[in-house]
């Protein structure tokens, strides 16, 4: 079963705040961890409400972000979206952890050397 994951990014790092993210990476991961599809989107402006709408419109299974306001966290969880919040580190390291199923909320990750 594929998983659809949205990652808020700021250059090559996880965006520090969900509500200020201007770019996202959308991944589709196969059950074995292979990347089936990868797409970057630049947002017109930062907006937590519009980001939540994008997450629901694209039927995301999970979101990876830095800080997120409690209101948006609970809203996404209520909509059955898994939220990996408080994550700090490089996008490549986060993708590596997602592929191996070892990413947890609050993780500070460093690149391990695997190519994403």
N, C-alpha and C positions, 0 to 999 in steps of 0.2 A: 504494500500500500504506500503510495507516494505521500509525502508531507510537503505542504506549501508554507514557506517561512519568509517573513518580511523582516529585514534587518535595517534599522535606522543607522545611517552612516554619515561620517564627517571626514572626508578624504579617505584615508585607509584605516580609520579607527571607528569604533562604535560611537555614534553621536552621544554626547554627554546628557542631553535632555530630549525626551520624546517630543515635547511641544515645540522645540526649536529646530527639529530636523528638516533639512532642505533636500536631502537625497535619501533614497531607500534602495536596497538590493532585494530582489525577490528571487528566491530559490525554490526549485522543486527537487526534492531528494527522494530517490528510490529507497525501498526498504533496506537494501544493502548498504546505503550511504552514498551511492553514486549521485553526482549532480546531473539531473535530467535536463534542467533548464535554468538559466541564470539571466536576469534582466535588471538593469539599473534604471531608475526613474529619478529625474530632477523634478522637484515640486515647485510650483509657482511662488509659494510663500509658506512660511512655517505656520502650521495650524494643527493642533491636536485633534480637533473635531474632524477636519478633512482627512487626516491620517487614519483615524478610526473608520471613517466611511470607506476609504481605500482598502483597508484591511478586510472589512466585511464584504465589499463589492467583489474583491478578488478571492474571496473564500479562503483566507489564510488560516492555517492550523495553528501557527505560532508566530510570535513577535519577539525579536531580540532588541533590547534598547538599554540605554543608560538609565538615568532617573526618569520616573514617570509619576505624574500626579495620581494620588489615590483614586480619585474619581474615574480617571480613564483606565486605570488598572482594573478596578472592580467592574467597569462596564465591559471591557474586553473579556474578562473571566466569565461574566454573566452570559456573554455571547459564545462561550465555550472556545475561546482562543487562549492557548497556553502563552503565558507571558514570562519571558526570561528577562527580568529587569535588574538594574544595578550592575550590568555587565560592562566591564572595562577591558579594552585591549584592541588588538588589530583585527580587522575583518577576516583576514586569512586564518588567524588562530581560532576565531569563533567558528568559522566554517568547518575547520578541522574537527573541532569539538562537536559540532552538530552532526557531522558525518559519522562520528564514532559513538554518538549518543552520550557524551560525557559532559555536556554543557549544563550548568546549573545557574539559577538566579544568583546574582551577587558575585559571580566568578570574575577574577582578574586573570586574563589569559595572555600568554606570550606565544609567539609563533614557534611551532615545534619543528618546522622544516618540511612538512608535507605540502605539496602543491594543491591549491584549491582550484 
